[in-house]
């Protein structure tokens, strides 16, 4: 019975055929017994041309995601739209009994996140936010080290990273479509890496800052994009978590330095240094270093980089999603109960930066 179920074609739809949809389609095509049957986009003509490039001329095209979901007997949809429409697409699909893989960030506001979680709970379906770095062996090793007790009690984390100058432009630079800039685009990855490592404790308060000195300046961005730019290109924050843990956080699309420093996790029995990268959406840039005491002597242990997964992290996350949907147990490989904390921190950083003071984080009851 189980074998018959696995051999059944898994029917997927794609909502939005922008830049990120390429990675979804290319990796869905590698999965066994999975087919893309339909898609929607604001431009049906663009969507048709997009799928023709992949030889998928039989994909039915809609210009409204609601019509796509209502008319097609789908097992799941991949939501690859603007950040600002993540919530409405996810809620609509879940309300109609369709599993959802949602491109990060989860959404824009905490209220939207709560709406998604309510729809997920009511539907009993999978709601999976696509943080593919979770499947990287080296990212997993960070969590393994923390859980092993080698660091003792973790009390302080500094998460570095960020780009010296690489503004993505496209729809990501306008608040009406993206909601925020570097904070939500790459900052969510950094937060997930360290929050996952320490078990996603509940965030309590945040003090945030954001700026846009580069993106809106034609000296550092092309003039037309600079005119449209109204989001952050740099963000920082001080985050207090349950368990007396602090996260000192920085992320950036543009600044006058190649990195603000490595990521550091400090514990009562040891510490871990993680080499900085532009964006925590892949693997390591170099060896991690474990600091601890052995027989009363201070030691530093360089941890060799573990091999990358040949199939790629995007493939791994899509396979994990499809497998979870096929199991039919409503259990996501990356629980939304964790990612809502990620969203709450981002939401809090935005509110704090706009108010100019520390704010409390309140997680709605679901």
C-alpha positions in Angstrom: 0.0 0.0 0.0 2.8 2.4 1.0 4.7 1.5 -2.2 1.7 2.2 -4.3 1.2 5.6 -2.6 4.9 6.5 -3.3 4.6 5.6 -6.9 1.6 7.9 -7.4 2.5 11.2 -9.1 2.7 14.1 -6.6 1.0 17.1 -8.2 2.6 20.5 -7.6 1.6 24.0 -8.5 3.9 27.0 -8.6 2.7 30.5 -7.5 4.9 33.2 -9.0 7.6 32.6 -11.6 10.1 35.3 -10.6 13.8 34.8 -9.9 13.5 32.2 -7.1 11.1 30.0 -9.1 14.0 28.8 -11.3 15.6 27.0 -8.3 12.3 25.4 -7.4 11.5 24.1 -10.9 15.0 22.9 -11.6 15.0 20.8 -8.4 11.4 19.6 -8.6 12.3 18.1 -12.0 14.9 16.0 -10.2 12.4 14.4 -7.8 10.9 11.0 -8.5 7.2 10.9 -9.3 6.6 14.6 -8.9 5.1 16.7 -11.6 4.4 20.4 -12.0 0.9 20.5 -13.4 0.0 24.2 -13.2 1.3 27.6 -12.2 0.1 31.2 -11.7 1.6 34.6 -12.2 0.5 38.1 -12.7 1.6 37.7 -16.3 0.4 34.5 -17.8 2.4 35.2 -20.9 5.6 35.4 -18.9 4.7 32.2 -17.0 4.1 30.3 -20.2 7.5 31.5 -21.6 9.2 30.5 -18.3 8.0 26.9 -18.5 8.7 26.5 -22.2 12.4 27.0 -21.3 12.2 23.8 -19.3 10.3 22.0 -22.0 7.2 22.0 -19.8 4.6 23.1 -22.4 1.7 21.2 -20.7 1.8 23.2 -17.5 -1.5 25.0 -17.2 -1.2 28.7 -16.6 -3.4 31.0 -14.5 -3.2 34.7 -13.8 -4.8 34.3 -10.3 -3.4 31.9 -7.7 -6.9 31.4 -6.3 -8.1 30.0 -9.6 -5.0 27.7 -9.8 -5.8 26.3 -6.3 -9.5 26.0 -6.9 -9.4 24.3 -10.3 -6.4 22.0 -9.9 -6.4 18.9 -7.8 -3.0 19.7 -6.2 -1.0 17.9 -3.5 1.1 21.0 -2.8 2.0 24.5 -4.0 5.3 26.3 -3.9 4.8 30.0 -3.0 7.5 32.0 -4.8 5.8 35.4 -4.8 6.7 38.8 -3.3 7.2 38.7 0.4 4.1 40.9 0.8 1.9 38.2 -0.7 3.3 35.1 1.1 0.7 35.1 3.8 -2.4 35.5 1.6 -1.2 32.7 -0.8 -0.3 30.3 2.0 -3.5 30.8 3.9 -5.7 30.4 0.8 -4.0 27.1 -0.1 -4.0 25.7 3.5 -7.7 26.6 3.8 -8.4 24.5 0.8 -6.4 21.5 2.0 -3.3 22.0 0.0 0.2 21.6 1.4 2.5 24.6 1.2 6.2 25.1 0.7 6.8 28.8 1.3 9.9 30.7 0.2 11.6 32.5 3.0 11.0 34.8 4.8 7.8 33.5 6.2 5.9 36.8 5.5 6.2 40.4 6.5 4.3 41.0 9.8 3.7 39.1 13.0 0.0 39.3 12.3 0.4 37.6 8.9 2.5 34.9 10.6 -0.2 34.2 13.1 -2.8 33.9 10.2 -0.6 31.3 8.5 -0.2 29.3 11.7 -3.9 29.3 12.3 -4.6 28.1 8.8 -2.0 25.4 9.1 -3.4 24.2 12.4 -7.0 24.1 11.1 -6.0 22.3 7.9 -3.7 19.7 9.3 -1.5 20.1 6.3 2.2 20.8 5.9 3.4 24.4 6.0 7.1 24.4 5.3 9.2 27.6 5.1 12.2 26.8 2.9 15.4 27.3 4.9 17.6 25.0 2.9 20.7 25.6 5.0 19.1 23.3 7.6 20.1 20.4 5.4 23.8 21.3 5.2 26.2 19.0 7.1 28.2 21.9 8.5 25.2 23.8 9.7 23.9 20.6 11.3 27.3 20.3 13.0 26.8 23.6 14.8 23.7 22.3 16.4 25.4 19.0 17.2 28.2 20.8 19.0 25.8 22.9 21.1 23.6 19.9 21.9 26.7 17.8 22.9 27.3 20.1 25.9 30.9 21.0 24.8 30.0 24.7 25.1 28.1 24.3 28.4 25.3 26.8 28.8 25.2 29.2 25.8 24.8 32.8 27.0 25.9 35.1 24.1 25.9 34.8 20.3 27.3 37.3 17.8 26.1 36.6 14.3 28.1 38.4 11.6 27.9 38.1 7.9 26.6 40.5 5.3 27.8 41.9 1.9 30.2 44.8 1.4 28.2 45.7 -1.7 25.7 43.5 -3.4 22.2 45.0 -3.6 19.8 42.6 -5.4 17.3 45.2 -6.7 14.4 43.6 -8.5 11.2 43.6 -6.3 13.3 43.2 -3.1 14.1 46.9 -2.9 10.5 48.2 -2.6 8.5 48.0 0.7 5.2 47.5 -1.2 6.4 44.1 -2.5 9.2 43.0 -0.2 8.2 44.6 3.2 11.9 44.9 4.2 15.3 44.6 2.6 18.5 42.9 3.8 16.8 42.2 7.2 14.3 39.8 5.8 16.1 38.7 2.7 19.4 37.4 4.2 19.0 38.3 7.9 16.4 35.6 8.3 19.0 32.9 7.3 21.5 34.1 9.9 18.9 34.1 12.6 17.7 30.6 11.7 21.2 29.2 11.8 21.9 30.3 15.4 18.3 30.0 16.7 18.1 26.4 15.4 21.5 25.6 17.0 20.2 26.6 20.4 16.8 25.0 20.1 14.8 28.1 19.1 14.1 29.6 22.6 11.4 32.2 22.8 12.4 35.8 21.9 11.5 38.3 24.7 12.7 41.8 23.6 14.6 43.4 20.8 16.4 46.7 20.2 16.8 47.2 16.5 18.3 49.6 13.9 18.1 49.8 10.2 19.3 52.2 7.5 19.5 52.7 3.7 22.5 54.9 3.1 23.6 52.9 0.0 20.6 51.5 -1.8 18.9 54.9 -2.1 22.1 56.6 -3.2 22.9 56.7 -6.9 26.6 56.8 -6.0 26.3 53.1 -4.8 23.3 51.9 -6.8 22.1 52.4 -10.3 20.0 55.6 -10.5 16.7 54.0 -11.5 16.9 51.4 -8.7 18.0 54.1 -6.2 14.8 56.0 -6.9 12.7 52.9 -6.1 14.7 51.9 -3.1 12.7 52.3 0.2 13.8 49.4 2.4 16.8 48.7 4.6 20.3 47.8 3.2 21.7 47.4 6.7 20.2 46.2 9.9 21.4 45.4 13.4 19.8 44.3 16.7 20.2 43.2 20.3 17.9 40.3 21.0 17.1 38.8 24.4 15.9 35.2 24.5 14.4 33.0 27.2 17.2 31.2 29.1 19.2 34.3 29.6 20.7 34.2 26.1 21.7 37.3 24.0 22.0 37.5 20.2 24.1 40.5 18.8 23.0 40.6 15.2 24.1 42.4 12.0 23.2 41.9 8.4 23.8 43.9 5.3 23.5 44.3 1.5 25.9 47.2 1.5 28.6 48.6 3.8 32.2 49.8 3.7 33.7 46.6 5.0 33.9 43.0 3.7 32.5 41.5 7.0 31.6 42.8 10.4 33.2 39.7 11.9 32.8 35.9 12.4 29.8 34.4 14.1 30.7 33.5 17.7 28.8 31.3 20.1 29.9 31.7 23.8 29.2 29.1 26.4 30.2 28.5 30.0 32.4 25.6 29.0 33.6 26.5 25.6 33.0 28.7 22.5 32.6 28.2 18.8 33.9 30.5 16.0 32.1 30.2 12.7 33.8 31.9 9.7 31.8 34.8 8.3 30.0 34.5 4.9 28.0 37.0 2.9 24.7 35.1 3.4 24.0 32.1 5.5 22.2 30.3 2.8 24.7 27.6 2.1 27.7 26.0 3.8 30.9 27.2 5.5 33.6 29.4 4.0 36.3 27.8 6.2 37.0 25.7 9.2 35.1 26.3 12.5 37.2 26.6 15.6 36.1 25.1 18.9 37.6 26.7 22.0 37.6 24.8 25.4 39.8 23.6 28.2 41.2 20.1 28.2 42.9 18.9 31.4 43.2 22.5 32.6 44.8 23.6 29.3 43.2 26.2 26.9 42.8 24.5 23.5 41.7 25.4 20.1 40.4 22.7 17.7 40.0 23.4 14.0 37.0 21.5 12.7 37.4 20.4 9.0 34.7 21.4 6.6 32.3 18.5 6.1 31.5 17.4 2.5 28.7 19.2 0.7 25.7 17.2 -0.3 26.1 16.4 -4.0 22.4 16.8 -4.9 22.4 20.4 -3.4 20.5 21.9 -0.5 17.6 23.1 -2.5 17.0 19.6 -3.7 17.2 18.3 -0.1 14.6 20.7 1.2 12.2 19.9 -1.7 12.6 16.2 -1.2 12.0 16.5 2.6 8.9 18.5 1.9 7.4 16.1 -0.6 8.3 13.1 1.6 6.6 14.7 4.6 3.5 15.5 2.5 3.3 11.9 1.2 3.5 10.6 4.8 0.3 12.5 5.5 1.1 13.1 9.1 1.0 16.9 9.0 4.5 17.2 10.4 6.8 19.7 8.7 10.6 19.0 8.5 11.0 22.6 9.7 8.2 23.3 12.2 6.4 26.6 11.7 6.4 26.9 15.5 10.1 27.6 15.2 10.0 29.9 12.2 7.3 32.1 13.8 10.0 33.0 16.3 12.3 34.0 13.5 9.5 36.2 12.1 8.7 37.6 15.5 12.4 38.8 15.8 12.4 40.4 12.4 9.0 42.1 13.1 10.3 43.3 16.4 13.5 44.7 14.9 11.5 46.7 12.4 9.2 48.1 15.1 12.1 48.9 17.4 14.0 50.7 14.7 11.0 52.8 13.8 10.1 53.6 17.4 13.7 54.2 18.4 13.5 52.0 21.5 13.5 48.5 22.7 10.3 46.6 22.2 8.7 43.5 23.7 8.0 40.5 21.5 4.5 39.1 21.9 3.7 35.7 20.2 -0.1 35.4 19.6 -1.8 32.3 20.9 -2.6 30.0 18.0 
